[in-house]
Amino acid sequence: MTNALYRTDLPLPNRRQGKVRDIYELPADSNGKPRLLIVATDRLSAYDVVMPTAFPGKGRLLTSISMKWFRWIEQNPALGLKHHVLSTSSADLPVPEADRKALDGSIMICRRSKVVPIECVARGYLAGSGWKEYQKDGTVCGIKLPAGLKQCDKLPEPIFTPATKEDVGHDENISFERACELVGEGLMTRLRKVTLDLYKQAHDYARPRGIIIADTKFEFGHAVDGSGKPTDELLIIDEVLTPDSSRFWPLDIYEAGRDQESFDKQYVRNHLETLVAAGKWDKTPPGPEIPEEIVANTILKYKEAHDRLFA
């Protein structure tokens, strides 16, 4: 695959590599506030394993989708939420011109924050690991649900299911009470409300545009001051409401009681499940190479989600 941004190695300090994003420190802004550079690469992770195959253009699509949602949040003061993005222009980077050109469309220059080490998950439909747990125990992440629900049914009300945030390995679903023990009851109560409010409004925005947002996860942090100390200013960070962080289903063919078609990386997971069933992979690193057809169709699905939501 050509023109893929699988890995970056920029002349900037404190490089960190997540599953999909590369992160660097930048000089403080004119007001002395610390900044970060976040690069959305063309890597894809599934089952918390980074695939060795690049998905060309994926990083740009994710950045564009996130930025459109961030602007939507800005224009929705009822949410009372701020985000961390300062700029998406590669021209603002202190790197060589060749690097700027390669990064164009894939970056966010952001306020630095102290990350809350909890993934804030909102679930509006009974899918994925939640469906498996419900079949066994009648619960999702320990939350009791009504009997008789079908696969992919809409829940009576969206539920909040926090998880630990792991850079390597599997994120772990935890109870709300455990999350409170880790970061404080006051903060988690606020994050639960913000997460559910944002999910509900995003779901209602997407539905008339032909997309069901079945579930999603958000990350939050507290902005740091000029000395690097966290403040009380809460920011939504990282990506938001993308096909990487959410389940997007086409409304026109949605039907409870079965797996759904999707605009997200479930398409890649389905391919990987065939390898697991055949004994060719066991969901541990290294991941298998992904066929070109799967890569191309995945990008088409991401692009269709982008265009339906924001055309």
N, C-alpha and C positions, 0 to 999 in steps of 0.2 A: 504494500500500500504506500502511495506517495502522499506528500503534503500532510503528513500526520505529525502531531505534536505529542509524542509519547512521553518524553522526559525533557526537563529543562536543566540547564547548568549555567545560571547567570552569574555575573560578577557582582553579586550582592551578598550581604552577610546572613548567617544563621539560616541556611537552607533547611527546610523540613519537607518531607515527602509523605503525604497521606495516600490513601488508596487511589484517589483521582486527582487531587490537587497538590501542586508544589507551592510552598509558602516561603517568602523571604522578608527580611526587615528592610524598610526604607527609611531615609532621613525623616525627621519630624516635619510637619507642615509649618506654615508661617506663624501659626499660633502656638507652636511648640508641642502639638499633640503627636504622639507616636503613631507611625503608620506601618501597614503591612502590604505586601504584594501577594495576591492570591491568583495563581494560574490554574485555570481549568484545562487539564490536559485531555488527550484523546484516549486515556486509559478507561477501562471499564472493570468494575469489580462485581462479582456475584458470589453469594454465600461467603462474603468477606474474603474472597480470594481475587487478587488482581490478575486479570487475563493477560497473557503475553501478546495478544493481538491488539493493534491499534484500531480505533474506530474513527477514521478521519472526519473532522468537522464536528465531532460530538462536543468538544470543549466550547466551541463558539456557540453552538445551539444552547447548551446549558447556561452559558453566561447571558445570552440574549433573553432566555426565558426568565432567569432569576432577576435580571434587571427590570424587565417589564413588571414582574410582581412587586419588586421593591418600589417602583414608581407608583404602582397601584396602592401599596401600603401608605406611601406618602400622601396620596390624595384621599385617604380614608381616615380622617382624624379621629373618628369614633373608636378606632382600634387603640389609639394612644400608644403607638409603637414607633420606634425609630430603628433605622438600619445602619449598617456600618460602612456603606460604600461612599467614597469621596469622588472617585473618578474611574472611568473605564478606558481612558485614552492612553495608548502606549507611548504617545509623544511626551507624557509626563514622567517617563521612566529614565533614570540615569544609567542607561545601558547603551551599547553600540546600536547603530541604526539597523544592522542586520537582525539583531535580536528583537528590536521593536516591530519590525515587519513580520517576523514569525509569530509574535505574540498578539498581534492586532486582532481584537475581537474576542480574545480568550482570557482577559485579565480583569481583575477588580483591585483598585487601590483603596484600601480600607483603613478605618480607624482601628488601632490595636485594642484588643479587649482581653480581659481575663475570662476565659471560657467557663461557663457553667458545665461541669462534667456529666451532664445528663442529656440524653436525646429525648425530646418532647414529642411523643407520637400521638396523633389523633387518628382514631379509626371510626369510620362511619358505616362500614360494611364488613361482613363476616367472611374474611378471605385469608389465604396464606396460613401462617402458623396459628393465627387466631382460630381459623376454622378447624384445624387439627386438634387444638386444645378443647374447643367447644364440643366436638364429637366425643371426646374422652370424658370430660369433666363438667360440661355445661357452662364453662367459664372462658374468658379471654384475659390472659395475664392476671388471673385470680379474681376477675370481676364477674359476678354471677349474671347470666343473661337469661331471658325467657326461654322456656322449652319450645321445641318445634321449629326453630329457625333452620333455614336451608343455606347451603353454600352460597356465598355472595349476596345473601339477603341484606337489605338496608337495616341497620340497627334502629331500635326505637329512638335512641339519642346517641350522638357520637360519644365515644369514651376516650379517656386519657390514659395511655399506657406508657409510662416512662421506661427508659432503658439506660444502662451504662453506656458511656461513649468510649470506644476502644479504637486506637489507631491501628493496632495489629490484632488479628483474631476476631472472635465473635462478640458483638454487642450482646448484652444479657438483659432480658426483660426483668424488671424489678417492680415491686409494689410502690404505690404512692408513699406509703409510710416509710419504706426503706429509702426512697429518694429524699424525703424530709430529713431523715437521719444523716444523709450524706451532705446536703447543702442547706438545710434549714427549712422549717415549715412555712415561714412567711414567704420566702422566695418561691418555693414549689407551689404554694397556693396561687401566687400571682402567675406563675408560668402555666399552670393548668388552665386558668381562665383565659389568658392570652392565646394559648395554643388552640383551645376549643373555639374561641371567638373567631380567630383567624381562619381556622379550618372551615367553619360553617359559612363564613362570608365568601371564602374562595370557592367552596363547593357550589354555592348559589350563583356565583359569577360564571363558573365553568359550565354548569348544566345546560343553560339555554344555548351555549356554544357547542353542544354536542359531546361534552366530555364529563364523565362522572369521576370525581376525585374520590377514590374509595378510601384511601388513607394517605397519610403523609407524616414526615418528621421534620421538626424544626430544631435549630440550635441557637442558643443565646449566650451573651457574654456581657460583662460590665466594662464600659469604656475605661481606659486607663488615662491618668493625667500625665503631665510632662515628666514626672519623676518615675513613671511606670507603675504607680499605685492604682488599684481599681477604685473607681468612683461608684456612686449609686445609679449612674445612668445606664439603664438596661437597653441593649441593642439586639436585634435579630441579626444573625451572622451566617457566614458560609453561603450555602445555596438555599433557595426557597421555592417549593412547589414545582420542582422539575421532575422529568421522568426517572431520574436517578433516585430521588428522595420520596417518590409518591407512586401510588398505583393509579394510572389513568385508564379508564375504560370508555369505549365508544357507546354513547347513550342509545343510538339507534338499534343496536343489536344486543343490548343488555337483557339478560334473563337470569333470574335467580335459579339456583339449583344445579349450576354447572360452573366450570371454569369460564372466565371471560377472555375474549380477545383484549389486547391491551396496546397502549402507545408507549409502554415503558420497557424496562429491561427484563420483564417477565418472559418476553420472547426469547431472550438469550438463556434465561434459566430453563425454559422448556427444552431447548436444545441440549443443555448440559445434563438435564435429568435423563435424557435418552442415553447419554454416555455413562451415567451412573448405573442405570438399569442394565446396561450391557457389560458392566464391570470394567469400563475403560477409564473411570475417574472416581475418586472417593471424596470429593469436595475438600481436599486439602491441597496446599501449594505443592508444586507449581500447577497453575491452571492449564488446561489444554488450549492449543491453537483453535481459533474460531474460524469456520469456513467463510470465504469471501461473501457468499450469498447471505449468510446470517448477518454479517457486518453491514452490508448494504441495506438490507431490509430493516435492520434496527435503526439506522440513521434516517431512513424514510419515515419510520414511525415517530421518531423524535421530532422530525420536521413537521409532520402533519399535526402533532400535538401543538407545536409552536404556532402554526398557522391558524388552527381552529380557535385557539385561545386569544390570539392577538392580531389577526388579519384585519 
